C-alpha cells in the first residue's frame, strides 16, 4: 500500500498538498501503553499541548501570599506533603507563584502564615528591602503561626531573573516548598535586559528543586525535631514543581491543582527561546539541551557585558549548564537545522525558503534511503517522515498520536541521569521535551 507524506498545517488533519512526496510507509499496529513512550504519550494527549510564549505567573507590583500546607503529586503516582505558597486566598501551590514585575516598580508583598512554624521571605539580588510587622528573625521579620502578617517592600532597580525563598529556616523551608521565581522585566518589551542582545520570541522558566520524601513524612507527622539533614537523600527532582512526564502536561491541569506550572517549550525554527534557569534547591543540576547549544547571556540577574551598554559580549555557548543553587542563568536557544547536511523541509531546489530556514541547506536531499517500515520499529513520535511538518503514517497511541503536527522532539533533562527518575522509577524527574514545529503550525499561548 502506498501512502503520501502530508503537511499538517494548523492542526487541520494533514490535508495532502499538491506534489506531496510519495512514501511506501504502511500503517502499524497500535503501540502498547507501557514504558516511557506510553507515559509520555498519555501526558501529551490528555490535554492540548502547552506552549510557552510567555511565562505564567502573577502580575504585580502588589502581592498577597499565604504559607500553608498541602500535597503535590509525582509522575509515578506518589503524593508528598509540602509547605507551599498561595496567591491570596487561592490554592497552595508548589513552587510559589512566579512574581512578575517591571523595572521601577515599588514591589509590595504581604505574607500570612498558616503553618506550625515561623516563616518569612527573603529576596536575593534585591536592594533596600524593608519588612514591617511580625517578629524579628535572624534574616528578616517573620510571621508566627496564625500571627500578624509581614509586609515586604523594595524597588525593582534592574531587570533580570531572581528567586525568593523562606528566610526563617531556609534549609527546611526551601526543602518543604517555600520558594519561587521573581522576574523583573525591562521597559523594552521582548527583551530580558536593557539591550537588544537579550531579545527573545518566547520564554520558559526552569525552576529546579529536589525532595527527600522522608523529611516530608517527618514534618507531616509533626516530628520536625527529628529532621536530620546530615542524612539528606533526595529521590525526587522537579521542574517548575512537576516531575516528568507531568512536566509536559499543559499548565493548570485539573489533577495537579497544587502544581499549576508546566515546562514544555515549543518553538518555530529560527525563533529565540529565553531560558530562565533557577536552581531553587540545594543541589547542583547540570541541565542539558539536546538539539543545539544554548548561549548564556546573563547570570544572577546581570547581563554578561564587559562594560555598561556593551551588550552580552561576555556571553558563551554551553550544552550543559550547572547553576550554583541560589543563583540564576538566562540563556538563549534557537534551532534552524544548521549543519544537519540536508533540507529539513524536504524542499526541491526551486521551492521558496521557509521562515527560519538556512539558505545553505535549502534543497539538499536526505542523505540516506529510508528503510521499509516493515523492517523497522519506529517510536511513537516519528510521524512517518524525516521532514519537519510532514507525516507518512500515524501510529495510534491512546487513540491519537503524541506528535500530531510532525514536529521534532528533543529531550531536555538533568545530565545527572539518576535525577531522571521518580523515587527510583524511570522515566521521570527533571526531564521534559522541546518541540520544534513547522512554521505553518500555530503555537497556542496558554
Buried (B, 14 or more C-beta within 10 A) or exposed (E): EEBBBBBBBEEEEBEEEEEBBEBEBBBBEEBEEEEBBBBBBBBBBEBEBBBBBEBBBBEBBBBBBBBBBBBBBBBBEBEBBBBBBBBEEBEBBBBBBBBBBBBEBEBBBBBBBBBEBBBBBBBBBBEEBEBEBBEEBEBBBBBBEEBEBBBBBBBBBBBBBBBBBBBBBBEBBBBBBBBBBBBBBBEBEBBBBBBEBBBBBBBBBBBBBBBBBBBBEBBBEEEBEEBEEEEBEBBBBBBBBBBBBBBBBBBBBEEBBBBBBBBBBBBBBBBBBBBBBBBBBBBBBBBBBEBBBBBBBBBBBBBBBEEEEEBBEBBEEBEEBBBEBBBBBBBBBBBBBBEBEBBBBBBEEEBEEBEBBBEEBBBBEBEEEBEEBEEEEBEBBBBBBBBBBBBBBBBBBBEEBBBBBBBBBBBBBBBBEEBBBBBEBBBBBBBBBBBBBBBBBEBEEB
